[in-house]
Amino acid sequence: MIQLYATALSGNAHKVRMALALLDLGWEEIATDAAARQSDAFAAITPMRQIPVYVEGDRTLRDSQAILSYLAARHRPGDWDGRTAEERGEIALWLSHAANEVANGPATLRLARQFGATIAEEQAQAVTARFLPVIEAHLAAHRWLVGDRLTIADLAASPYLALMAEAGIDLADWPAIGEWTQRIAALPGFPAMPGWPAAEGAQ
Ligand SMILES: N[C@@H](CCC(=O)N[C@@H](CS)C(=O)NCC(=O)O)C(=O)O
């Protein structure tokens, strides 16, 4: 049985939860709050003491982008991880944006607004202001980040953008991003996440 160390409100954990649900794989969730992440038991599972962590038998993998890449290679090879060299390059680009601009921009602003974290506010605002117009323009011209279908690029980049209201950003100002997050939420098997706007007639 797959085990996923996670919390309900972690966007990084939700990336993996979405993949597991859309792949229709069974998994057990191990709630790992801030206190649990400081335990020696958790440090033995991951030296980074961060969620998500994916465990399957004797295989342990951390980092949401890495876990998505593994799940795609294992269960949707040549589809979720790209059909061509060009697609694979584009997917790597959006995984990188997910781990950099999305994490250091909207996700960091949400950490402060939602969980009271101390952040470098000006820097997070600047990263956000640089990145959002880039992905908005891309999604105004494309239904999915890469190719004509869902890939792990969409799974990696979407949670913290869907949750932007919790970061103090009005999703109405970013209509193409909003429609894309609703399109993802309308996928059969999509697991709900608190704060992710429900799909309303998404196309
Ligand atoms: N690059 C990692 C980042 C994971 C991460 O930042 N996880 C957060 C929860 S969303 C965490 O565990 N934070 C606690 C900490 O950093 O000590 C990933 O994409 O999985």
PDBQT file of the ligand as one rigid body, heavy atoms in Angstrom, charges set to zero:
ROOT
HETATM    1  N1  LIG A 301      10.364  21.172  -2.787  1.00  0.00    +0.000 N 
HETATM    2  C1  LIG A 301       9.476  20.535  -1.851  1.00  0.00    +0.000 C 
HETATM    3  C2  LIG A 301       8.947  21.554  -0.847  1.00  0.00    +0.000 C 
HETATM    4  C3  LIG A 301       8.123  20.875   0.217  1.00  0.00    +0.000 C 
HETATM    5  C4  LIG A 301       7.625  21.845   1.271  1.00  0.00    +0.000 C 
HETATM    6  O1  LIG A 301       7.990  23.029   1.298  1.00  0.00    +0.000 OA
HETATM    7  N2  LIG A 301       6.753  21.313   2.139  1.00  0.00    +0.000 N 
HETATM    8  C5  LIG A 301       6.222  22.093   3.217  1.00  0.00    +0.000 C 
HETATM    9  C6  LIG A 301       4.721  21.866   3.373  1.00  0.00    +0.000 C 
HETATM   10  S1  LIG A 301       3.846  22.390   1.927  1.00  0.00    +0.000 SA
HETATM   11  C7  LIG A 301       6.888  21.677   4.503  1.00  0.00    +0.000 C 
HETATM   12  O2  LIG A 301       7.006  20.504   4.796  1.00  0.00    +0.000 OA
HETATM   13  N3  LIG A 301       7.319  22.663   5.281  1.00  0.00    +0.000 N 
HETATM   14  C8  LIG A 301       7.949  22.450   6.542  1.00  0.00    +0.000 C 
HETATM   15  C9  LIG A 301       9.389  22.849   6.539  1.00  0.00    +0.000 C 
HETATM   16  O3  LIG A 301       9.900  23.274   5.499  1.00  0.00    +0.000 OA
HETATM   17  O4  LIG A 301       9.998  22.730   7.597  1.00  0.00    +0.000 OA
HETATM   18  C10 LIG A 301       8.315  19.874  -2.612  1.00  0.00    +0.000 C 
HETATM   19  O5  LIG A 301       7.981  20.358  -3.706  1.00  0.00    +0.000 OA
HETATM   20  O6  LIG A 301       7.778  18.870  -2.143  1.00  0.00    +0.000 OA
ENDROOT
TORSDOF 0
